[in-house]
Amino acid sequence: MDDIRNVTAEVKPEEAVSKNFIEMIIEKDLAEGNCQKVITRFPPEPNGYLHIGHAKSILLNSGLAAKYDGQFNLRFDDTNPTKEKTEFVQSIAADVRWLGAEFEDRLFFASNYFDEMYACAVKLIEKGKAYVCDLSADEIREYRGTLTEPGKNSPYRDRSVTENLRLFEGMKNGEFEDGSKVLRAKIDMASPNINMRDPVIYRVARMTHHNTGDKWCIYPMYDFAHPIEDAIEGITHSICTLEFEDHRPLYDWVVIECGYKNKPEEAPKQIEFAKMYLTNVVTGKRYIKKLVENGTVDGWDDPRLVTIAALRRRGFTKESLKLFMELCGVSKSNSSVDYAMLEYCIREDLKLKRPRVMAAVNPVKLVIDNYPEGQTEDVTVSNNPENPELGTRTVPFGRELYIDRDDFMVEPPKKYFRMFPGNEVRLMGAYFVTCTGYETDENGEVCLVHATYDPATKGGECADRKVKGTIHWVNAATAVPVTTRLYENLIDEEKGVYNEDGTMNINPNSITVLTSYVEPSIKSAKAYESFQFLRNGYFCVDYKDTTEEHLVFNRICSLKSGYKPGN
C-alpha cells in the first residue's frame, strides 16, 4: 500500500481520475527509468479451462502492454504435472487469442526453463541459501510455527554446502523416494511472514510431464519458479491477484538471490490487484471439474458455466467482456459483481449490431379462418428499428402461423393487450386480427387459436382505429423447426453456491429445452451467429450441437435487465 500512496501523491488530481493504480505505478517506473519497455504476461496453470476471472487478468495485462507500446506474453506455469493436460494448454491459448490479447509468437512454458531453475537452485546451495531437508510434510508444517509464534530450525538446516549439493543431485537422479526429501530456501524461521520461513522450493515427484515427459523426477514449487520465469522473459510488471501479496517478499528474494536484480524496486516487480467475484456462479476449477465429471454439465464449455469457452458458446462477445471488465475496474479491494451487469454488457454490444427476427420459442398454432387457403404473401419488416443501416427483409405470411404461447390467454389479467377471445391485435408488419376462439387437447392445454383478419389493415396499420397489442409470428408453411435452450443460473440463488459440506446447490431448472420455429431468413445461420428473437431475448447458434440439418440456439440473455450503469 505504501507504493500506492507514494505514487498517488505525485500524480495530478485530473490524471488520477483516468488511471488505475497499476497504470500510475507503471508510469512512475517509466519516468524514473526503472524499466525501458513494459512487458507483461498472463501465466495460467494448464489444469483446467479459463473462466471469466481469468479474462480480467488477460485483458488487464494485454491492455497495459498495448497502452504503453510494450509486449505481452502467454506463459504456462506448468510445474505440477499431476493436473496438467495438453487439452487445457490448447483451450487456454484459443481463449486468449479469441479475447484479442495478442502474444504473437511469445508462447512460453515454465517447463522450458527447468534447466535454468535447477541451476538457480544449485547457485542458492553454493551461496548457503538453500539446503536439503528430510522432514516430512507434516513435520515441516509443525516446525513452521504460527502467525503468533516463530518457527524452529530444521535439524537438517546446517548441512554443509558439499552435502547439500550431493543430496540435491541425488534427488535429480532419482536416488530418493517421492516425498522423502525437499530442497528449502534458507531465509528466516522467525520471520513474521510465514512464507519466508524456509519455504520448500523443490520436491521429489516421479510424474510424467505433458511437455518434458520423464526427463525430471524433481519439480520446482510455484513460488520459486514463477519469479525466475518472469526474470528470464524480462517481465517488468508481474501483475497478480491479492492472495499473492504476502508472497511478494519471497518473489523479490528469489530474483535477487538468483542474481536477476539487485533490489526490489527493479524489474521484475510484482503488483497485486483484487480478484473479480461474480455472484451465484461456479468459477473454482475443482468444482467445475466435478460438474463435468459427474455429468451435471455438458463439458467445460457448457453454456451455464462462466468459463471463457462456455461464455463464447452461449453467445457472449469479446467486446461485451471488455466492456464488463471496464465497468468492474481495477482496485485493491475485493468485491462481488452481479451477473446482471454481465448481461447488460452483452445487450449493449448486440442491440445495434444484430438483426431482430421473429421466432415462436414456445409455439402454439394460430389459424386465420378467413384468410384464403393456399395463399402466401410477403411482408416487409425492419431488420433492426434502432439501426436503419441494417435494412429490411421480406417474410412470408399465410393462413396458418405459429405464435408464442405467452401471447395468448383464455382469461387474461388487466392490462394484458395481447391475444384473447374477442380482442384485436396487430400481427407485426402484416394485419390486424381478432381472436375468435381456441381449441384444447386431452390435457386441457390450448393447442390451436382461431382468428379473423381485416384485409384493410395490410402492413399492420389502420387510420381509423388503434390496437394496443402487437405480436410476432412465423408462417407455419415455411417455418424452420429448431431447438432452443433457455437458461437460468446453474446455482440455486436463494441457497447460495455451496452447502456446508462443500457440495453445490444445483438449480434443477437451469436449462429448458424447447422445439421452436423461426422464420426462414435465418435457416442458414452459422455457428456463433446471434440474433434477437423479438421479445424473447438474444440467441446464438450453438457450435457443438448444431448440424447442417438442424439448428440449435442458446439463449444468451433475456431482453429485460435488472442492472443499470451506476447501480
VEXDREN-2710 file (C-alpha; in Angstrom, 1 decimal):
% VEXDREN-2710
k/r/px/py/pz
1/MET/0.0/0.0/0.0
2/ASP/2.9/2.4/0.6
3/ASP/3.7/2.2/-3.2
4/ILE/0.2/3.3/-4.0
5/ARG/0.3/6.3/-1.6
6/ASN/3.6/7.4/-2.8
7/VAL/2.6/7.3/-6.5
8/THR/-0.7/8.9/-5.9
9/ALA/0.9/11.8/-4.2
10/GLU/3.0/12.6/-7.3
11/VAL/0.1/12.4/-9.8
12/LYS/-2.1/15.4/-10.5
13/PRO/-5.7/15.0/-9.5
14/GLU/-7.1/15.3/-13.0
15/GLU/-4.8/12.4/-14.1
16/ALA/-5.7/10.2/-11.2
17/VAL/-9.3/10.1/-12.3
18/SER/-8.5/8.4/-15.6
19/LYS/-5.7/6.0/-14.4
20/ASN/-5.9/3.0/-12.2
21/PHE/-3.2/2.4/-9.6
22/ILE/-1.3/-0.1/-11.7
23/GLU/-1.0/2.5/-14.5
24/MET/0.3/5.1/-12.1
25/ILE/3.0/2.6/-10.9
26/ILE/4.0/1.8/-14.5
27/GLU/4.2/5.5/-15.5
28/LYS/6.3/6.2/-12.4
29/ASP/8.7/3.4/-13.3
30/LEU/9.0/4.6/-16.9
31/ALA/9.6/8.2/-15.8
32/GLU/12.3/7.1/-13.3
33/GLY/14.0/4.7/-15.7
34/ASN/13.2/1.5/-13.7
35/CYS/12.1/0.0/-17.0
36/GLN/12.6/0.9/-20.6
37/LYS/9.8/-1.1/-22.2
38/VAL/6.7/-2.5/-20.4
39/ILE/6.5/-6.3/-20.6
40/THR/3.6/-8.1/-19.1
41/ARG/2.4/-11.7/-19.1
42/PHE/-0.6/-14.0/-18.4
43/PRO/0.7/-17.1/-16.6
44/PRO/-2.1/-19.7/-16.2
45/GLU/-1.5/-23.2/-14.9
46/PRO/-2.9/-25.6/-17.6
47/ASN/-5.1/-27.6/-15.2
48/GLY/-8.5/-26.6/-16.5
49/TYR/-10.3/-24.1/-18.7
50/LEU/-10.1/-20.4/-18.1
51/HIS/-13.1/-18.6/-16.5
52/ILE/-14.3/-15.0/-16.5
53/GLY/-12.0/-14.0/-13.7
54/HIS/-9.0/-15.0/-15.9
55/ALA/-10.5/-12.9/-18.6
56/LYS/-10.0/-9.9/-16.4
57/SER/-6.3/-10.7/-15.9
58/ILE/-5.8/-11.4/-19.6
59/LEU/-7.4/-8.1/-20.7
60/LEU/-5.6/-6.2/-17.9
61/ASN/-2.1/-7.5/-18.8
62/SER/-2.5/-7.3/-22.6
63/GLY/-4.2/-3.9/-22.3
64/LEU/-1.4/-2.4/-20.3
65/ALA/1.2/-3.7/-22.7
66/ALA/-0.7/-2.2/-25.6
67/LYS/-1.3/1.1/-23.9
68/TYR/2.4/1.6/-23.2
69/ASP/3.6/0.2/-26.6
70/GLY/5.0/-2.8/-24.8
71/GLN/4.9/-6.5/-25.1
72/PHE/2.5/-9.2/-23.8
73/ASN/3.5/-12.9/-23.3
74/LEU/1.4/-16.0/-22.7
75/ARG/3.3/-18.4/-20.4
76/PHE/2.1/-21.7/-18.9
77/ASP/3.1/-22.2/-15.3
78/ASP/3.3/-26.0/-15.8
79/THR/5.2/-27.0/-12.7
80/ASN/2.6/-29.5/-11.4
81/PRO/2.2/-32.4/-13.9
82/THR/-0.5/-34.3/-11.9
83/LYS/-3.2/-31.9/-13.0
84/GLU/-2.0/-30.5/-16.4
85/LYS/-3.1/-31.6/-19.8
86/THR/-2.4/-30.7/-23.4
87/GLU/-6.1/-30.2/-23.9
88/PHE/-6.0/-27.4/-21.3
89/VAL/-3.0/-25.8/-23.0
90/GLN/-4.8/-25.7/-26.3
91/SER/-8.1/-24.3/-24.9
92/ILE/-6.3/-21.6/-22.9
93/ALA/-4.3/-20.4/-26.0
94/ALA/-7.5/-20.3/-28.0
95/ASP/-9.3/-18.3/-25.3
96/VAL/-6.5/-15.8/-25.1
97/ARG/-6.4/-15.3/-28.8
98/TRP/-10.2/-15.0/-29.0
99/LEU/-10.2/-12.2/-26.4
100/GLY/-7.8/-10.3/-28.7
101/ALA/-4.8/-10.5/-26.4
102/GLU/-2.0/-10.6/-29.0
103/PHE/1.0/-12.6/-27.8
104/GLU/2.3/-13.2/-31.4
105/ASP/4.9/-16.0/-31.2
106/ARG/5.6/-15.4/-27.5
107/LEU/4.1/-18.7/-26.2
108/PHE/6.3/-19.9/-23.3
109/PHE/6.3/-22.7/-20.8
110/ALA/7.8/-22.8/-17.3
111/SER/9.0/-26.3/-18.1
112/ASN/11.2/-24.8/-20.9
113/TYR/13.2/-23.2/-18.0
114/PHE/13.6/-26.3/-15.8
115/ASP/17.4/-26.5/-16.6
116/GLU/17.9/-22.9/-15.6
117/MET/15.8/-23.3/-12.5
118/TYR/17.9/-26.2/-11.4
119/ALA/21.0/-24.1/-12.0
120/CYS/19.5/-21.4/-9.8
121/ALA/18.8/-23.9/-7.0
122/VAL/22.4/-25.1/-7.2
123/LYS/23.5/-21.5/-7.0
124/LEU/21.5/-20.9/-3.9
125/ILE/23.0/-24.0/-2.3
126/GLU/26.5/-22.8/-3.1
127/LYS/25.7/-19.4/-1.5
128/GLY/24.5/-21.2/1.6
129/LYS/21.0/-20.0/0.9
130/ALA/19.3/-23.4/0.4
131/TYR/19.5/-26.9/2.0
132/VAL/18.1/-30.4/1.5
133/CYS/15.7/-31.3/4.3
134/ASP/14.4/-34.8/5.3
135/LEU/11.5/-33.6/7.4
136/SER/8.1/-34.9/6.2
137/ALA/5.4/-32.5/5.0
138/ASP/3.6/-32.7/8.4
139/GLU/6.9/-32.1/10.3
140/ILE/7.6/-29.1/8.1
141/ARG/4.2/-27.6/8.9
142/GLU/4.8/-28.3/12.6
143/TYR/8.2/-26.6/12.6
144/ARG/6.9/-23.6/10.7
145/GLY/5.2/-22.1/13.7
146/THR/2.1/-20.0/13.7
147/LEU/1.1/-16.4/13.0
148/THR/1.9/-15.5/16.6
149/GLU/4.8/-17.9/17.3
150/PRO/8.1/-18.2/15.3
151/GLY/9.1/-21.4/13.7
152/LYS/12.1/-23.5/14.6
153/ASN/15.0/-24.6/12.5
154/SER/15.0/-27.9/10.8
155/PRO/17.6/-30.3/12.2
156/TYR/19.0/-30.5/8.6
157/ARG/19.3/-26.8/8.2
158/ASP/23.1/-26.7/8.9
159/ARG/24.1/-29.4/6.4
160/SER/27.3/-28.4/4.5
161/VAL/27.3/-27.0/1.0
162/THR/29.0/-30.1/-0.2
163/GLU/26.5/-32.4/1.3
164/ASN/23.6/-30.4/0.1
165/LEU/24.9/-30.4/-3.5
166/ARG/25.4/-34.1/-3.4
167/LEU/21.9/-34.8/-2.0
168/PHE/20.2/-32.4/-4.4
169/GLU/22.0/-34.0/-7.4
170/GLY/20.8/-37.4/-5.9
171/MET/17.2/-36.0/-5.9
172/LYS/17.6/-35.1/-9.5
173/ASN/19.0/-38.5/-10.4
174/GLY/16.1/-40.4/-8.8
175/GLU/18.0/-41.8/-5.8
176/PHE/15.3/-40.9/-3.3
177/GLU/11.7/-41.8/-2.9
178/ASP/8.9/-39.3/-3.6
179/GLY/8.4/-37.0/-0.6
180/SER/11.5/-38.3/1.2
181/LYS/13.5/-35.1/0.7
182/VAL/12.9/-31.5/-0.4
183/LEU/15.1/-28.5/-1.1
184/ARG/14.3/-25.5/1.1
185/ALA/15.4/-21.9/0.8
186/LYS/17.4/-20.8/3.9
187/ILE/15.8/-17.5/4.9
188/ASP/14.4/-16.8/8.5
189/MET/12.3/-19.2/10.6
190/ALA/11.4/-16.3/12.9
191/SER/10.1/-14.1/10.1
192/PRO/6.7/-12.6/10.8
193/ASN/5.8/-13.6/7.2
194/ILE/5.3/-17.3/7.2
195/ASN/6.1/-17.5/3.5
196/MET/9.7/-16.6/4.4
197/ARG/10.2/-19.4/6.9
198/ASP/12.4/-21.6/4.8
199/PRO/9.9/-22.4/2.1
200/VAL/10.2/-25.6/0.0
201/ILE/11.5/-24.8/-3.4
202/TYR/11.9/-28.3/-4.9
203/ARG/10.3/-31.7/-4.3
204/VAL/10.9/-35.2/-5.5
205/ALA/8.0/-36.3/-7.6
206/ARG/8.0/-39.0/-10.3
207/MET/5.4/-37.7/-12.7
208/THR/5.2/-37.7/-16.4
209/HIS/5.1/-34.1/-17.7
210/HIS/3.0/-33.1/-20.7
211/ASN/6.0/-31.1/-22.1
212/THR/9.2/-32.7/-20.7
213/GLY/8.0/-36.3/-20.4
214/ASP/10.0/-38.3/-17.9
215/LYS/13.2/-36.1/-18.0
216/TRP/12.7/-34.8/-14.5
217/CYS/11.8/-36.5/-11.2
218/ILE/12.1/-33.3/-9.3
219/TYR/9.9/-30.2/-9.8
220/PRO/10.2/-26.6/-8.6
221/MET/7.5/-25.1/-6.4
222/TYR/5.4/-22.2/-7.9
223/ASP/6.9/-19.6/-5.6
224/PHE/10.4/-20.4/-6.7
225/ALA/9.6/-21.0/-10.4
226/HIS/7.4/-18.0/-11.1
227/PRO/9.8/-15.2/-10.3
228/ILE/12.6/-16.9/-12.3
229/GLU/10.2/-17.3/-15.3
230/ASP/9.4/-13.6/-15.1
231/ALA/13.1/-12.7/-14.9
232/ILE/14.1/-14.9/-17.8
233/GLU/11.4/-13.3/-20.0
234/GLY/12.2/-9.8/-18.9
235/ILE/8.8/-9.2/-17.4
236/THR/8.7/-5.7/-16.0
237/HIS/5.4/-5.8/-14.1
238/SER/4.3/-9.1/-12.8
239/ILE/0.6/-8.5/-12.1
240/CYS/-1.2/-11.0/-9.9
241/THR/-4.2/-11.2/-7.5
242/LEU/-4.2/-10.2/-3.9
243/GLU/-3.6/-13.6/-2.4
244/PHE/0.0/-13.3/-3.6
245/GLU/0.6/-10.1/-1.7
246/ASP/2.2/-11.9/1.2
247/HIS/4.3/-13.8/-1.3
248/ARG/5.9/-10.7/-2.7
249/PRO/8.9/-10.7/-0.3
250/LEU/9.7/-14.2/-1.4
251/TYR/9.3/-13.2/-5.0
252/ASP/11.9/-10.5/-4.6
253/TRP/14.2/-12.7/-2.5
254/VAL/14.3/-15.3/-5.3
255/VAL/15.1/-12.9/-8.1
256/ILE/17.7/-11.0/-6.0
257/GLU/19.4/-14.1/-4.6
258/CYS/19.5/-15.8/-8.0
259/GLY/21.2/-12.7/-9.5
260/TYR/18.4/-11.4/-11.7
261/LYS/18.1/-8.0/-10.0
262/ASN/19.8/-6.1/-7.2
263/LYS/16.9/-4.5/-5.3
264/PRO/13.1/-4.9/-5.0
265/GLU/12.4/-1.6/-6.9
266/GLU/14.0/-3.1/-10.1
267/ALA/12.1/-5.2/-12.6
268/PRO/10.5/-7.7/-12.5
269/LYS/8.1/-6.1/-10.0
270/GLN/5.1/-7.9/-8.5
271/ILE/1.9/-5.8/-8.3
272/GLU/-1.3/-7.2/-6.8
273/PHE/-4.9/-6.3/-7.6
274/ALA/-8.3/-7.6/-6.4
275/LYS/-10.0/-10.6/-7.9
276/MET/-13.4/-10.3/-9.5
277/TYR/-16.2/-12.3/-7.9
278/LEU/-19.4/-12.9/-9.9
279/THR/-22.5/-13.7/-7.8
280/ASN/-24.1/-17.1/-7.9
281/VAL/-21.7/-18.7/-10.4
282/VAL/-19.1/-21.5/-10.1
283/THR/-15.6/-20.5/-11.0
284/GLY/-13.4/-22.8/-9.0
285/LYS/-11.7/-25.3/-11.3
286/ARG/-12.0/-28.2/-9.0
287/TYR/-15.8/-27.6/-8.7
288/ILE/-16.2/-27.2/-12.4
289/LYS/-14.2/-30.4/-12.9
290/LYS/-16.6/-32.2/-10.6
291/LEU/-19.6/-30.9/-12.6
292/VAL/-18.0/-32.1/-15.8
293/GLU/-17.0/-35.5/-14.5
294/ASN/-20.4/-36.3/-12.9
295/GLY/-22.3/-35.2/-16.0
296/THR/-24.1/-32.3/-14.4
297/VAL/-22.9/-30.1/-17.3
298/ASP/-22.0/-30.7/-20.9
299/GLY/-18.2/-30.3/-20.6
300/TRP/-16.1/-27.3/-19.7
301/ASP/-17.9/-25.2/-22.3
302/ASP/-21.5/-25.9/-21.1
303/PRO/-23.3/-22.5/-21.6
304/ARG/-24.4/-22.5/-18.0
305/LEU/-20.8/-22.1/-16.8
306/VAL/-18.7/-18.9/-16.9
307/THR/-15.6/-20.4/-18.4
308/ILE/-14.5/-18.3/-21.4
309/ALA/-15.3/-21.2/-23.7
310/ALA/-18.7/-21.5/-22.2
311/LEU/-19.5/-17.8/-22.5
312/ARG/-18.4/-17.8/-26.1
313/ARG/-20.5/-20.9/-26.8
314/ARG/-23.5/-19.2/-25.2
315/GLY/-23.0/-16.1/-27.4
316/PHE/-21.1/-13.6/-25.4
317/THR/-18.7/-11.5/-27.5
318/LYS/-15.2/-10.4/-26.6
319/GLU/-16.4/-6.8/-26.9
320/SER/-19.1/-7.4/-24.2
321/LEU/-16.4/-9.0/-21.9
322/LYS/-14.1/-6.0/-22.4
323/LEU/-17.0/-3.6/-21.5
324/PHE/-17.7/-5.7/-18.5
325/MET/-14.1/-5.5/-17.3
326/GLU/-14.1/-1.8/-17.8
327/LEU/-17.2/-1.3/-15.7
328/CYS/-15.7/-3.5/-13.0
329/GLY/-12.5/-1.5/-12.9
330/VAL/-9.1/-2.4/-11.2
331/SER/-8.7/-1.9/-7.5
332/LYS/-7.1/-3.3/-4.3
333/SER/-10.5/-4.1/-2.7
334/ASN/-12.3/-7.4/-3.2
335/SER/-15.9/-7.1/-4.2
336/SER/-18.7/-9.1/-5.9
337/VAL/-20.3/-8.2/-9.2
338/ASP/-23.9/-9.1/-10.1
339/TYR/-24.4/-11.3/-13.1
340/ALA/-26.9/-8.8/-14.3
341/MET/-24.0/-6.5/-15.1
342/LEU/-22.6/-9.1/-17.5
343/GLU/-25.9/-9.4/-19.2
344/TYR/-26.2/-5.7/-19.5
345/CYS/-22.9/-5.6/-21.4
346/ILE/-23.9/-8.2/-24.0
347/ARG/-27.2/-6.4/-24.6
348/GLU/-25.3/-3.1/-25.1
349/ASP/-23.0/-4.8/-27.6
350/LEU/-25.6/-6.6/-29.6
351/LYS/-28.6/-4.3/-29.6
352/LEU/-27.4/-2.2/-32.6
353/LYS/-25.4/-4.9/-34.4
354/ARG/-27.7/-7.9/-34.7
355/PRO/-30.9/-8.3/-36.7
356/ARG/-34.2/-8.8/-34.9
357/VAL/-36.1/-11.8/-36.2
358/MET/-39.4/-13.5/-35.5
359/ALA/-39.5/-16.8/-33.6
360/ALA/-42.1/-18.8/-31.8
361/VAL/-40.0/-20.1/-29.0
362/ASN/-42.8/-21.9/-27.1
363/PRO/-45.2/-22.2/-30.1
364/VAL/-48.9/-22.6/-30.5
365/LYS/-50.6/-22.6/-33.9
366/LEU/-52.8/-19.7/-35.0
367/VAL/-55.3/-20.2/-37.9
368/ILE/-56.7/-17.1/-39.6
369/ASP/-60.0/-18.7/-40.7
370/ASN/-61.0/-16.0/-43.3
371/TYR/-57.6/-15.8/-45.0
372/PRO/-57.6/-17.6/-48.4
373/GLU/-56.4/-21.1/-48.2
374/GLY/-53.1/-21.8/-50.1
375/GLN/-52.3/-18.1/-50.4
376/THR/-48.9/-16.8/-49.3
377/GLU/-47.7/-13.2/-49.5
378/ASP/-44.5/-11.4/-48.5
379/VAL/-44.5/-8.6/-45.9
380/THR/-41.6/-6.3/-45.3
381/VAL/-40.1/-5.8/-41.8
382/SER/-37.2/-3.9/-40.4
383/ASN/-34.0/-5.9/-39.5
384/ASN/-33.4/-3.6/-36.6
385/PRO/-35.6/-0.5/-35.9
386/GLU/-32.9/1.1/-33.8
387/ASN/-30.3/0.8/-36.6
388/PRO/-31.9/1.5/-40.1
389/GLU/-28.5/0.8/-41.7
390/LEU/-29.3/-2.9/-41.3
391/GLY/-32.1/-2.6/-43.8
392/THR/-35.2/-4.6/-44.2
393/ARG/-36.2/-8.1/-45.3
394/THR/-39.4/-9.9/-46.6
395/VAL/-41.1/-12.6/-44.5
396/PRO/-43.7/-15.0/-45.9
397/PHE/-47.2/-14.7/-44.4
398/GLY/-50.0/-17.2/-44.7
399/ARG/-53.3/-18.6/-43.3
400/GLU/-51.6/-20.8/-40.6
401/LEU/-49.0/-19.3/-38.3
402/TYR/-47.1/-20.0/-35.1
403/ILE/-47.2/-17.5/-32.3
404/ASP/-45.6/-17.7/-28.8
405/ARG/-47.8/-19.4/-26.3
406/ASP/-47.3/-16.4/-23.9
407/ASP/-49.1/-14.2/-26.5
408/PHE/-52.5/-15.9/-25.9
409/MET/-54.5/-16.3/-22.7
410/VAL/-58.0/-17.6/-22.2
411/GLU/-58.7/-15.4/-19.2
412/PRO/-56.2/-12.5/-19.3
413/PRO/-55.4/-10.2/-16.3
414/LYS/-55.9/-6.5/-16.6
415/LYS/-53.5/-4.6/-18.9
416/TYR/-52.9/-7.7/-21.0
417/PHE/-53.0/-6.4/-24.5
418/ARG/-52.1/-9.5/-26.5
419/MET/-54.4/-12.2/-27.9
420/PHE/-57.5/-13.4/-26.0
421/PRO/-61.1/-14.2/-27.2
422/GLY/-62.7/-11.1/-28.6
423/ASN/-59.5/-9.0/-28.6
424/GLU/-57.9/-7.4/-31.7
425/VAL/-54.1/-7.3/-32.0
426/ARG/-51.6/-6.4/-34.7
427/LEU/-49.5/-9.2/-36.3
428/MET/-46.2/-7.4/-36.8
429/GLY/-45.9/-6.0/-40.3
430/ALA/-48.9/-7.9/-41.5
431/TYR/-52.6/-7.3/-40.5
432/PHE/-54.9/-6.7/-37.6
433/VAL/-56.5/-10.0/-36.4
434/THR/-59.3/-10.7/-33.9
435/CYS/-59.3/-13.8/-31.8
436/THR/-62.5/-15.8/-32.3
437/GLY/-61.8/-18.9/-30.3
438/TYR/-59.4/-21.7/-29.4
439/GLU/-59.1/-25.5/-29.1
440/THR/-57.6/-27.6/-26.3
441/ASP/-56.1/-31.1/-26.2
442/GLU/-56.9/-34.0/-24.0
443/ASN/-55.0/-32.4/-21.1
444/GLY/-56.8/-29.1/-21.4
445/GLU/-53.9/-27.3/-22.9
446/VAL/-54.5/-24.8/-25.7
447/CYS/-53.4/-26.4/-28.9
448/LEU/-54.9/-24.1/-31.5
449/VAL/-56.1/-20.5/-31.7
450/HIS/-58.6/-19.1/-34.2
451/ALA/-58.8/-15.6/-35.6
452/THR/-60.1/-13.5/-38.5
453/TYR/-58.1/-10.7/-40.2
454/ASP/-59.1/-7.4/-41.7
455/PRO/-57.7/-7.1/-45.3
456/ALA/-57.8/-3.3/-45.0
457/THR/-55.1/-3.3/-42.4
458/LYS/-52.3/-4.6/-44.5
459/GLY/-48.9/-3.5/-43.2
460/GLY/-50.3/-3.6/-39.7
461/GLU/-51.7/-0.1/-39.8
462/CYS/-55.2/1.4/-39.9
463/ALA/-56.1/5.1/-39.9
464/ASP/-59.4/4.8/-38.3
465/ARG/-58.5/2.6/-35.3
466/LYS/-55.7/1.7/-33.0
467/VAL/-54.7/-1.5/-31.2
468/LYS/-52.6/-1.8/-28.1
469/GLY/-51.1/-5.2/-28.7
470/THR/-48.5/-6.3/-31.3
471/ILE/-47.3/-9.8/-31.5
472/HIS/-44.7/-11.6/-33.7
473/TRP/-45.4/-14.7/-35.7
474/VAL/-43.9/-17.3/-38.1
475/ASN/-45.6/-18.7/-41.2
476/ALA/-46.3/-22.4/-40.5
477/ALA/-45.7/-23.5/-44.1
478/THR/-42.2/-22.0/-44.3
479/ALA/-41.2/-22.1/-40.6
480/VAL/-37.9/-23.7/-39.7
481/PRO/-38.0/-26.1/-36.7
482/VAL/-35.1/-25.5/-34.3
483/THR/-34.1/-26.4/-30.8
484/THR/-33.9/-23.6/-28.3
485/ARG/-32.3/-23.8/-24.9
486/LEU/-33.3/-21.4/-22.2
487/TYR/-31.0/-21.0/-19.2
488/GLU/-31.3/-20.0/-15.6
489/ASN/-28.5/-19.8/-13.1
490/LEU/-26.8/-23.2/-12.6
491/ILE/-26.8/-22.4/-8.9
492/ASP/-29.9/-22.0/-6.7
493/GLU/-29.7/-18.3/-5.9
494/GLU/-31.7/-18.4/-2.7
495/LYS/-29.5/-21.1/-1.1
496/GLY/-26.1/-19.7/-2.3
497/VAL/-23.4/-21.6/-4.2
498/TYR/-22.2/-24.1/-1.7
499/ASN/-23.7/-26.2/1.1
500/GLU/-21.9/-26.6/4.4
501/ASP/-20.4/-29.9/3.2
502/GLY/-18.9/-28.3/0.1
503/THR/-21.5/-29.7/-2.4
504/MET/-23.2/-27.3/-4.7
505/ASN/-26.8/-26.2/-4.8
506/ILE/-27.7/-27.1/-8.3
507/ASN/-30.8/-25.4/-9.8
508/PRO/-33.0/-28.3/-11.3
509/ASN/-34.4/-25.7/-13.8
510/SER/-31.1/-24.4/-15.0
511/ILE/-31.9/-25.5/-18.6
512/THR/-35.2/-25.8/-20.5
513/VAL/-35.1/-27.3/-24.0
514/LEU/-37.9/-26.5/-26.4
515/THR/-38.9/-27.2/-30.0
516/SER/-39.3/-23.8/-31.6
517/TYR/-40.0/-22.3/-35.0
518/VAL/-38.1/-19.4/-36.7
519/GLU/-38.6/-17.5/-39.9
520/PRO/-36.8/-18.9/-43.0
521/SER/-34.4/-15.9/-43.3
522/ILE/-32.1/-17.5/-40.7
523/LYS/-32.2/-21.1/-41.8
524/SER/-28.6/-20.9/-42.9
525/ALA/-27.2/-19.3/-39.8
526/LYS/-23.7/-20.4/-38.8
527/ALA/-22.1/-21.4/-35.5
528/TYR/-21.8/-18.5/-33.0
529/GLU/-24.1/-16.3/-35.2
530/SER/-26.5/-14.4/-32.9
531/PHE/-29.9/-12.7/-33.3
532/GLN/-32.5/-11.0/-31.2
533/PHE/-35.6/-13.2/-31.2
534/LEU/-38.3/-10.5/-30.8
535/ARG/-39.5/-10.2/-27.2
536/ASN/-37.7/-13.4/-26.2
537/GLY/-34.1/-12.3/-25.9
538/TYR/-30.8/-12.7/-27.7
539/PHE/-30.0/-16.2/-29.1
540/CYS/-26.8/-17.7/-30.5
541/VAL/-26.3/-20.7/-32.8
542/ASP/-24.7/-23.5/-30.7
543/TYR/-21.4/-24.6/-32.4
544/LYS/-21.4/-28.0/-30.8
545/ASP/-24.8/-29.5/-31.3
546/THR/-26.0/-27.7/-34.5
547/THR/-25.9/-29.8/-37.7
548/GLU/-26.4/-28.9/-41.3
549/GLU/-30.0/-30.3/-41.0
550/HIS/-30.9/-28.8/-37.6
551/LEU/-30.2/-25.5/-35.8
552/VAL/-29.7/-25.4/-32.0
553/PHE/-29.9/-22.0/-30.3
554/ASN/-28.7/-21.0/-26.9
555/ARG/-30.4/-18.0/-25.3
556/ILE/-27.7/-15.6/-24.3
557/CYS/-29.9/-13.4/-22.2
558/SER/-33.4/-12.1/-22.0
559/LEU/-34.4/-8.5/-23.1
560/LYS/-35.1/-7.3/-19.6
561/SER/-32.3/-6.1/-17.3
562/GLY/-32.1/-5.6/-13.6
563/TYR/-28.9/-3.6/-14.0
564/LYS/-28.3/-0.1/-15.0
565/PRO/-24.9/1.7/-15.0
566/GLY/-24.3/3.4/-11.7
567/ASN/-26.5/0.9/-9.7
END
